Amino acid sequence: MIEILNVSCLNQVTVEDRLQLTEMILQSLKQDISQKPVQSPTQNKKFVVRTFNLGQEVHINRDELYSERG
């Protein structure tokens, strides 16, 4: 496993070497990403809306309902 370098250690390395290191990491990430299997989008499931009868018409006072919530 690679030991994590601290920032002070990286500051001692030349800019060209840091850029090269960054490019190597980027290429490694690109390779890992391209090797991941692509997941197919999930299929939407159809659903049926079932209606029901409450026995009577219901009127809701939204102001009263929301005031109870605080």
C-alpha positions, 0 to 999 in steps of 0.5 A, a space after each residue: 500500500 502506498 503511504 500518503 505523502 504530506 504536503 511539506 514533502 510534496 513542496 520539496 519536489 519540483 513542479 515538473 515532477 508533481 505534474 508528472 505524478 498528477 498525470 500518472 494519478 489521472 491516467 490511473 483513475 481514467 483506466 479504473 473508471 473505464 474498466 467499471 461495468 456500465 450499469 443499464 438504466 433501471 426500468 420504470 415499473 408501471 403501476 395501477 391507481 386504485 380509487 376508493 370511497 371514504 363513504 362521504 366527501 371529505 373537506 380539508 381545512 389546510 390552514 388548520 391542518 398545517 397549524 397543528 404541525 407547529 
